[in-house]
């Protein structure tokens, strides 16, 4: 029917025909243009999380599968002395270590030989053993800390380089040192120098002994080699080679240094008593030996000149007069020794000139001695021993002394030359009051007891065989002496 409106009649409008859906076919919804662009951001995030979870789970399963078999064992790639420990428990590893080392420890020894001597150091002597804990703990701890990934990474590192250990050994180096010290004491010996000795009364007065080389074992290097052998559990045998110690003195040197170096032959002078005193003092030096650098003292060698020692009273010069004293005459012995030392090129450490020249040698060549202080001391300034050979023999109704200095050959044959300048004697005598009445009793008596004597200045030089002066030995002055006259002190009645 037509529709009426207030304005009037409005004709009916045709509507577009509609297509009915075929029966049984649902109506297709219109496609949303936005869904064609893919799933939303939330879906992507969820998918990523899911994939990560799957990956983590897979990794965890992989890591578990790789590490679980070794959770209670050594990791693969760990070895001790070349033996693989991977997959072994701690107890099995300890048993394997014992199997590897027990026999080697028991069999270890270090043998040293020298000549027909053998010295052996074995494992029992040094308490040698394997420290199982110190050996296996570093290998057992690999991969024990951290999570499965850390453990797996440790396994990967072992696949590349592996981890090898040697057994940790315990041993007593003090025992090694004691062993070496005992062996060194057995082997070491000092060198022996050749010797020479004077044998009195023998047709060959000098007796020689041969030198002997010494030996010394240096143990520091041996100690280091023993310790290396212990650490390697490797038995060793070593031939010892001690160092040779050369002697300082050889027989051939002593034989070459036992020749006549100087000789002095002098007749003894004075009374029979003076000559006997001199002979007694001289024989004290027979066979005397002076080592290099040592000194010889006349007074120490002869000792005190007393009657108990066999000396008698005899005249001797003193202060321009001859006086009587026990042991008088022995200054000619010290003089002979002094001249011998000078001719032998020795050093004179102490010497005194006489107050006035003596008649048994040239002026300036004497050596005065006294057991009250004056001494003659000579020093061996050579590098070989020196010997004194002395003999006193009868000749021409008197006695003669022969002195020989035996030692290293002298560089030259020497002689002594005295150059003397005379000093005039005083013209006026010296008067002495004789209060004891030895020479003069009365005041009007004038008894001369000595003559006036001139003085001298003497220079003694050592001259070689070519006449050249080697050195000036001494310069001595002997004062001129006036005549001595004793005057008595009593008045005549």
VEXVOFI-547854 format. One record per residue (C-alpha): residue in three letters; residue number from 1; x, y, z. Coordinates in nm, 3 decimals, padded with zeros to 5 digits, m for minus. Last residue first. Layout:
! residues N
  residu  num        u        v        w
     ala  NUM        X        Y        Z
...
//
This chain:
! residues 493
  residu  num        u        v        w
     unk  493   20.283   00.563   10.478
     unk  492   20.168   00.547   10.112
     unk  491   19.830   00.696   10.033
     unk  490   19.560   00.467   09.904
     unk  489   19.347   00.542   09.594
     unk  488   19.534   00.369   09.313
     unk  487   19.527   00.503   08.956
     unk  486   19.423   00.293   08.658
     unk  485   19.527   00.406   08.309
     unk  484   19.306   00.357   08.002
     unk  483   19.458   00.463   07.669
     unk  482   19.206   00.654   07.464
     unk  481   18.953   00.480   07.246
     unk  480   18.842   00.569   06.895
     unk  479   18.472   00.498   06.842
     unk  478   18.366   00.216   06.613
     unk  477   18.117   00.333   06.352
     unk  476   17.906   00.090   06.152
     unk  475   17.747   00.102   05.806
     unk  474   17.583  m00.223   05.706
     unk  473   17.482  m00.444   05.414
     unk  472   17.515  m00.207   05.122
     unk  471   17.356  m00.371   04.821
     unk  470   17.435  m00.572   04.508
     unk  469   17.773  m00.416   04.441
     unk  468   17.908  m00.548   04.113
     unk  467   18.228  m00.753   04.120
     unk  466   18.100  m00.998   03.861
     unk  465   18.056  m01.272   04.122
     unk  464   17.822  m01.050   04.319
     unk  463   17.919  m00.802   04.591
     unk  462   17.743  m00.753   04.922
     unk  461   17.875  m00.435   05.082
     unk  460   18.014  m00.355   05.427
     unk  459   18.083   00.007   05.522
     unk  458   18.317   00.055   05.818
     unk  457   18.394   00.376   06.002
     unk  456   18.682   00.314   06.238
     unk  455   18.832   00.425   06.566
     unk  454   19.193   00.429   06.669
     unk  453   19.309   00.253   06.982
     unk  452   19.499   00.379   07.284
     unk  451   19.648   00.091   07.475
     unk  450   19.483  m00.084   07.761
     unk  449   19.544  m00.151   08.131
     unk  448   19.800   00.122   08.199
     unk  447   19.895   00.127   08.570
     unk  446   19.974   00.467   08.725
     unk  445   20.069   00.435   09.092
     unk  444   20.110   00.750   09.305
     unk  443   19.769   00.708   09.463
     unk  442   19.849   00.361   09.578
     unk  441   19.683   00.030   09.501
     unk  440   19.676  m00.005   09.127
     unk  439   19.538  m00.293   08.915
     unk  438   19.242  m00.447   09.095
     unk  437   19.267  m00.214   09.392
     unk  436   18.891  m00.191   09.437
     unk  435   18.892   00.189   09.429
     unk  434   19.095   00.188   09.107
     unk  433   19.043   00.549   09.009
     unk  432   19.038   00.555   08.629
     unk  431   19.259   00.784   08.423
     unk  430   19.183   00.824   08.051
     unk  429   19.489   00.873   07.836
     unk  428   19.558   01.184   07.623
     unk  427   19.645   01.137   07.257
     unk  426   19.299   01.037   07.142
     unk  425   19.299   00.766   06.868
     unk  424   19.272   00.870   06.505
     unk  423   18.963   00.757   06.310
     unk  422   19.033   00.511   06.028
     unk  421   18.800   00.465   05.727
     unk  420   18.714   00.107   05.631
     unk  419   18.551  m00.043   05.319
     unk  418   18.451  m00.401   05.390
     unk  417   18.367  m00.640   05.103
     unk  416   18.149  m00.946   05.145
     unk  415   18.121  m01.206   04.869
     unk  414   17.831  m01.339   04.664
     unk  413   17.773  m01.626   04.426
     unk  412   17.459  m01.559   04.226
     unk  411   17.087  m01.631   04.208
     unk  410   17.118  m01.871   04.497
     unk  409   17.005  m02.228   04.453
     unk  408   16.717  m02.320   04.681
     unk  407   16.832  m02.449   05.013
     unk  406   17.137  m02.561   05.209
     unk  405   17.344  m02.308   05.408
     unk  404   17.673  m02.469   05.503
     unk  403   17.890  m02.375   05.802
     unk  402   18.236  m02.513   05.866
     unk  401   18.405  m02.435   06.197
     unk  400   18.771  m02.507   06.259
     unk  399   18.946  m02.620   06.575
     unk  398   19.310  m02.587   06.677
     unk  397   19.640  m02.770   06.654
     unk  396   19.639  m02.727   06.278
     unk  395   19.288  m02.867   06.230
     unk  394   19.038  m03.028   06.460
     unk  393   18.675  m03.036   06.341
     unk  392   18.359  m02.842   06.401
     unk  391   18.057  m02.920   06.183
     unk  390   17.749  m02.728   06.084
     unk  389   17.474  m02.796   05.831
     unk  388   17.201  m02.534   05.839
     unk  387   16.888  m02.606   05.638
     unk  386   16.658  m02.379   05.441
     unk  385   16.303  m02.460   05.335
     unk  384   16.176  m02.318   05.004
     unk  383   16.010  m01.992   04.895
     unk  382   16.302  m01.770   04.993
     unk  381   16.302  m01.488   05.250
     unk  380   16.420  m01.713   05.530
     unk  379   16.472  m01.464   05.812
     unk  378   16.775  m01.395   06.032
     unk  377   16.788  m01.292   06.396
     unk  376   17.113  m01.216   06.584
     unk  375   17.064  m01.112   06.945
     unk  374   17.190  m00.863   07.202
     unk  373   16.977  m00.888   07.518
     unk  372   17.134  m01.040   07.829
     unk  371   17.216  m01.369   07.658
     unk  370   17.465  m01.165   07.461
     unk  369   17.539  m01.145   07.092
     unk  368   17.773  m00.942   06.872
     unk  367   17.757  m00.994   06.496
     unk  366   18.082  m00.934   06.304
     unk  365   18.128  m00.820   05.943
     unk  364   18.202  m00.454   06.010
     unk  363   18.580  m00.494   06.034
     unk  362   18.702  m00.818   05.878
     unk  361   18.665  m01.133   06.084
     unk  360   18.825  m01.318   06.376
     unk  359   19.019  m01.023   06.530
     unk  358   18.727  m00.823   06.661
     unk  357   18.646  m00.457   06.591
     unk  356   18.526  m00.254   06.891
     unk  355   18.183  m00.209   07.040
     unk  354   18.069  m00.512   06.843
     unk  353   17.801  m00.463   06.583
     unk  352   17.443  m00.564   06.654
     unk  351   17.209  m00.767   06.435
     unk  350   16.834  m00.812   06.394
     unk  349   16.605  m00.899   06.098
     unk  348   16.880  m00.996   05.856
     unk  347   16.718  m01.110   05.533
     unk  346   16.890  m01.394   05.353
     unk  345   17.106  m01.368   05.041
     unk  344   17.313  m01.676   05.121
     unk  343   17.631  m01.470   05.152
     unk  342   17.455  m01.251   05.409
     unk  341   17.323  m01.552   05.600
     unk  340   17.667  m01.715   05.608
     unk  339   17.825  m01.391   05.732
     unk  338   17.575  m01.372   06.017
     unk  337   17.621  m01.741   06.105
     unk  336   18.000  m01.698   06.122
     unk  335   17.957  m01.387   06.340
     unk  334   17.715  m01.566   06.571
     unk  333   17.974  m01.842   06.616
     unk  332   18.259  m01.590   06.669
     unk  331   18.041  m01.433   06.936
     unk  330   18.062  m01.767   07.118
     unk  329   18.401  m01.699   07.272
     unk  328   18.309  m01.637   07.633
     unk  327   18.032  m01.864   07.752
     unk  326   18.087  m01.788   08.120
     unk  325   18.271  m01.457   08.139
     unk  324   18.629  m01.330   08.159
     unk  323   18.709  m00.986   08.028
     unk  322   18.921  m00.879   07.735
     unk  321   18.920  m00.505   07.702
     unk  320   18.803  m00.254   07.444
     unk  319   18.450  m00.235   07.578
     unk  318   18.416  m00.613   07.590
     unk  317   18.628  m00.875   07.423
     unk  316   18.591  m01.230   07.553
     unk  315   18.798  m01.439   07.788
     unk  314   18.665  m01.772   07.900
     unk  313   18.448  m01.917   08.176
     unk  312   18.286  m02.247   08.090
     unk  311   17.971  m02.355   07.909
     unk  310   17.811  m02.695   07.964
     unk  309   17.447  m02.592   07.998
     unk  308   17.470  m02.606   08.378
     unk  307   17.774  m02.376   08.350
     unk  306   17.550  m02.120   08.188
     unk  305   17.515  m01.964   07.843
     unk  304   17.139  m01.929   07.820
     unk  303   16.985  m02.075   07.507
     unk  302   17.162  m02.159   07.182
     unk  301   16.859  m02.162   06.954
     unk  300   16.664  m01.887   07.129
     unk  299   16.976  m01.670   07.148
     unk  298   17.062  m01.712   06.779
     unk  297   16.708  m01.644   06.661
     unk  296   16.586  m01.801   06.336
     unk  295   16.301  m01.649   06.140
     unk  294   16.022  m01.799   05.931
     unk  293   15.902  m01.671   05.594
     unk  292   15.986  m01.994   05.415
     unk  291   16.068  m02.262   05.673
     unk  290   16.399  m02.259   05.860
     unk  289   16.545  m02.598   05.949
     unk  288   16.831  m02.651   06.191
     unk  287   17.034  m02.960   06.099
     unk  286   17.329  m02.857   06.319
     unk  285   17.247  m02.524   06.480
     unk  284   17.310  m02.633   06.839
     unk  283   17.646  m02.769   06.716
     unk  282   17.780  m02.412   06.695
     unk  281   17.717  m02.327   07.062
     unk  280   17.924  m02.618   07.190
     unk  279   18.204  m02.548   06.940
     unk  278   18.215  m02.181   07.046
     unk  277   18.233  m02.272   07.415
     unk  276   18.511  m02.521   07.339
     unk  275   18.699  m02.254   07.144
     unk  274   18.671  m02.005   07.428
     unk  273   18.795  m02.265   07.678
     unk  272   19.094  m02.348   07.454
     unk  271   19.176  m01.980   07.443
     unk  270   19.090  m01.753   07.155
     unk  269   19.021  m01.830   06.793
     unk  268   18.814  m02.079   06.597
     unk  267   18.916  m02.125   06.237
     unk  266   18.657  m02.012   05.982
     unk  265   18.480  m02.186   05.694
     unk  264   18.166  m02.023   05.553
     unk  263   17.948  m02.180   05.283
     unk  262   17.648  m02.056   05.082
     unk  261   17.353  m02.194   04.883
     unk  260   17.455  m02.557   04.862
     unk  259   17.167  m02.746   04.711
     unk  258   16.836  m02.871   04.840
     unk  257   16.596  m02.668   04.627
     unk  256   16.625  m02.892   04.321
     unk  255   16.548  m03.192   04.541
     unk  254   16.262  m03.002   04.697
     unk  253   16.116  m02.916   04.358
     unk  252   16.153  m03.274   04.239
     unk  251   15.971  m03.390   04.550
     unk  250   15.670  m03.172   04.484
     unk  249   15.521  m02.915   04.719
     unk  248   15.172  m02.766   04.696
     unk  247   14.994  m03.092   04.635
     unk  246   14.725  m03.103   04.367
     unk  245   14.368  m03.168   04.464
     unk  244   14.189  m03.395   04.217
     unk  243   13.814  m03.351   04.184
     unk  242   13.615  m03.665   04.256
     unk  241   13.457  m03.841   03.957
     unk  240   13.180  m04.069   04.073
     unk  239   13.032  m04.324   03.835
     unk  238   12.654  m04.295   03.826
     unk  237   12.376  m04.553   03.827
     unk  236   12.014  m04.441   03.801
     unk  235   11.666  m04.563   03.898
     unk  234   11.389  m04.351   03.739
     unk  233   11.098  m04.253   03.959
     unk  232   11.101  m03.926   03.759
     unk  231   11.089  m03.712   04.074
     unk  230   11.344  m03.937   04.245
     unk  229   11.585  m03.923   03.950
     unk  228   11.562  m03.543   03.947
     unk  227   11.639  m03.544   04.321
     unk  226   11.945  m03.764   04.267
     unk  225   12.070  m03.541   03.986
     unk  224   12.041  m03.229   04.206
     unk  223   12.230  m03.401   04.489
     unk  222   12.505  m03.508   04.249
     unk  221   12.543  m03.146   04.134
     unk  220   12.584  m03.027   04.493
     unk  219   12.811  m03.316   04.596
     unk  218   13.164  m03.207   04.503
     unk  217   13.393  m03.495   04.598
     unk  216   13.745  m03.387   04.687
     unk  215   14.069  m03.566   04.609
     unk  214   14.431  m03.539   04.718
     unk  213   14.750  m03.585   04.518
     unk  212   15.046  m03.738   04.695
     unk  211   15.401  m03.598   04.718
     unk  210   15.700  m03.823   04.756
     unk  209   15.928  m03.833   05.060
     unk  208   16.284  m03.704   05.074
     unk  207   16.577  m03.772   05.307
     unk  206   16.869  m03.531   05.319
     unk  205   17.195  m03.638   05.484
     unk  204   17.297  m03.891   05.222
     unk  203   17.596  m04.056   05.392
     unk  202   17.396  m04.025   05.712
     unk  201   17.538  m03.882   06.030
     unk  200   17.256  m03.637   06.080
     unk  199   16.939  m03.692   05.882
     unk  198   16.800  m03.367   05.745
     unk  197   16.442  m03.385   05.632
     unk  196   16.268  m03.320   05.302
     unk  195   15.899  m03.352   05.239
     unk  194   15.663  m03.392   04.946
     unk  193   15.323  m03.247   05.012
     unk  192   15.023  m03.463   05.086
     unk  191   14.686  m03.374   04.932
     unk  190   14.378  m03.394   05.145
     unk  189   14.134  m03.683   05.138
     unk  188   13.773  m03.703   05.037
     unk  187   13.622  m04.042   04.956
     unk  186   13.484  m04.171   05.286
     unk  185   13.386  m03.827   05.415
     unk  184   13.212  m03.758   05.084
     unk  183   13.014  m04.082   05.110
     unk  182   12.902  m04.000   05.462
     unk  181   12.801  m03.646   05.358
     unk  180   12.617  m03.776   05.050
     unk  179   12.408  m04.016   05.258
     unk  178   12.336  m03.746   05.517
     unk  177   12.225  m03.509   05.241
     unk  176   11.997  m03.774   05.090
     unk  175   11.846  m03.843   05.433
     unk  174   11.783  m03.471   05.474
     unk  173   11.618  m03.486   05.131
     unk  172   11.338  m03.699   05.278
     unk  171   11.077  m03.796   05.022
     unk  170   10.716  m03.722   04.927
     unk  169   10.608  m03.769   04.567
     unk  168   10.330  m03.603   04.371
     unk  167   10.257  m03.837   04.081
     unk  166   10.273  m03.661   03.747
     unk  165   09.972  m03.482   03.608
     unk  164   09.815  m03.455   03.266
     unk  163   09.526  m03.227   03.172
     unk  162   09.389  m03.242   02.821
     unk  161   09.468  m02.993   02.553
     unk  160   09.165  m02.979   02.325
     unk  159   08.927  m03.237   02.467
     unk  158   09.006  m03.108   02.816
     unk  157   08.877  m02.764   02.721
     unk  156   08.549  m02.921   02.604
     unk  155   08.505  m03.106   02.934
     unk  154   08.558  m02.780   03.125
     unk  153   08.293  m02.621   02.904
     unk  152   08.061  m02.907   02.994
     unk  151   08.119  m02.852   03.367
     unk  150   08.050  m02.480   03.331
     unk  149   07.737  m02.561   03.131
     unk  148   07.621  m02.812   03.389
     unk  147   07.649  m02.556   03.669
     unk  146   07.944  m02.427   03.874
     unk  145   08.230  m02.610   04.048
     unk  144   08.325  m02.974   03.996
     unk  143   08.453  m02.924   03.641
     unk  142   08.817  m03.002   03.729
     unk  141   08.831  m03.080   04.103
     unk  140   08.920  m03.446   04.046
     unk  139   09.230  m03.358   03.846
     unk  138   09.372  m03.122   04.114
     unk  137   09.277  m03.377   04.384
     unk  136   09.456  m03.671   04.220
     unk  135   09.826  m03.605   04.297
     unk  134   09.797  m03.418   04.627
     unk  133   09.555  m03.683   04.758
     unk  132   09.765  m03.977   04.643
     unk  131   10.093  m03.850   04.792
     unk  130   10.325  m04.114   04.650
     unk  129   10.604  m04.252   04.871
     unk  128   10.984  m04.233   04.926
     unk  127   11.096  m04.262   05.289
     unk  126   11.455  m04.161   05.188
     unk  125   11.624  m04.482   05.305
     unk  124   11.324  m04.693   05.200
     unk  123   11.346  m04.569   04.843
     unk  122   11.708  m04.674   04.801
     unk  121   12.052  m04.502   04.815
     unk  120   12.341  m04.723   04.708
     unk  119   12.717  m04.658   04.745
     unk  118   12.956  m04.891   04.563
     unk  117   13.333  m04.899   04.613
     unk  116   13.568  m05.082   04.376
     unk  115   13.677  m04.758   04.214
     unk  114   13.398  m04.513   04.278
     unk  113   13.040  m04.615   04.214
     unk  112   12.711  m04.441   04.284
     unk  111   12.376  m04.619   04.281
     unk  110   12.042  m04.442   04.306
     unk  109   11.742  m04.658   04.390
     unk  108   11.379  m04.687   04.289
     unk  107   11.226  m05.036   04.277
     unk  106   10.976  m04.985   04.560
     unk  105   10.856  m04.655   04.412
     unk  104   10.828  m04.801   04.062
     unk  103   10.635  m05.101   04.192
     unk  102   10.387  m04.882   04.378
     unk  101   10.352  m04.622   04.102
     unk  100   10.114  m04.730   03.827
     unk   99   09.905  m04.975   04.026
     unk   98   09.881  m04.727   04.311
     unk   97   09.763  m04.461   04.069
     unk   96   09.503  m04.697   03.926
     unk   95   09.375  m04.777   04.275
     unk   94   09.350  m04.407   04.357
     unk   93   09.163  m04.345   04.031
     unk   92   08.924  m04.631   04.107
     unk   91   08.854  m04.485   04.451
     unk   90   08.791  m04.140   04.304
     unk   89   08.567  m04.287   04.039
     unk   88   08.697  m04.354   03.694
     unk   87   08.519  m04.221   03.382
     unk   86   08.821  m04.031   03.253
     unk   85   09.138  m04.136   03.441
     unk   84   09.358  m04.201   03.139
     unk   83   09.711  m04.326   03.230
     unk   82   09.994  m04.116   03.083
     unk   81   10.161  m04.057   03.419
     unk   80   09.828  m03.927   03.546
     unk   79   09.560  m03.843   03.293
     unk   78   09.255  m03.620   03.263
     unk   77   09.110  m03.593   02.912
     unk   76   08.771  m03.738   03.005
     unk   75   08.639  m03.602   03.335
     unk   74   08.707  m03.794   03.657
     unk   73   08.401  m03.959   03.806
     unk   72   08.089  m03.886   04.011
     unk   71   07.906  m03.651   03.778
     unk   70   08.083  m03.803   03.482
     unk   69   07.789  m03.986   03.318
     unk   68   07.569  m03.679   03.390
     unk   67   07.785  m03.439   03.194
     unk   66   07.700  m03.504   02.830
     unk   65   07.333  m03.613   02.872
     unk   64   07.274  m03.333   03.116
     unk   63   07.425  m03.081   02.877
     unk   62   07.210  m03.213   02.595
     unk   61   06.890  m03.216   02.805
     unk   60   06.968  m02.866   02.922
     unk   59   07.035  m02.760   02.567
     unk   58   06.705  m02.911   02.449
     unk   57   06.517  m02.744   02.730
     unk   56   06.682  m02.418   02.657
     unk   55   06.599  m02.454   02.289
     unk   54   06.232  m02.544   02.357
     unk   53   06.202  m02.257   02.599
     unk   52   06.357  m02.029   02.343
     unk   51   06.111  m02.150   02.079
     unk   50   05.816  m02.091   02.311
     unk   49   05.940  m01.751   02.409
     unk   48   05.980  m01.665   02.043
     unk   47   05.628  m01.786   01.963
     unk   46   05.480  m01.592   02.249
     unk   45   05.657  m01.280   02.136
     unk   44   05.531  m01.330   01.782
     unk   43   05.177  m01.381   01.902
     unk   42   05.189  m01.069   02.108
     unk   41   05.311  m00.876   01.808
     unk   40   05.000  m00.976   01.602
     unk   39   04.971  m01.237   01.336
     unk   38   05.001  m01.148   00.970
     unk   37   04.905  m00.843   00.735
     unk   36   04.593  m01.010   00.587
     unk   35   04.422  m00.975   00.918
     unk   34   04.384  m00.597   00.866
     unk   33   04.171  m00.627   00.551
     unk   32   03.897  m00.807   00.736
     unk   31   03.724  m01.040   00.497
     unk   30   03.348  m01.016   00.481
     unk   29   03.172  m01.307   00.627
     unk   28   03.047  m01.569   00.390
     unk   27   02.676  m01.651   00.438
     unk   26   02.623  m02.007   00.502
     unk   25   02.536  m02.230   00.214
     unk   24   02.258  m02.485   00.273
     unk   23   02.002  m02.303   00.071
     unk   22   02.148  m02.060  m00.161
     unk   21   02.176  m01.730  m00.005
     unk   20   01.907  m01.491  m00.126
     unk   19   02.010  m01.233  m00.360
     unk   18   01.836  m00.905  m00.291
     unk   17   01.653  m00.699  m00.540
     unk   16   01.712  m00.334  m00.526
     unk   15   01.418  m00.149  m00.378
     unk   14   01.165   00.019  m00.580
     unk   13   01.014   00.332  m00.419
     unk   12   00.640   00.380  m00.347
     unk   11   00.485   00.701  m00.458
     unk   10   00.460   00.971  m00.198
     unk    9   00.128   01.129  m00.148
     unk    8   00.100   01.440   00.031
     unk    7   00.279   01.654   00.264
     unk    6   00.168   01.478   00.575
     unk    5   00.272   01.150   00.448
     unk    4   00.098   00.858   00.313
     unk    3   00.250   00.536   00.222
     unk    2   00.110   00.355  m00.065
     unk    1   00.000   00.000   00.000
//
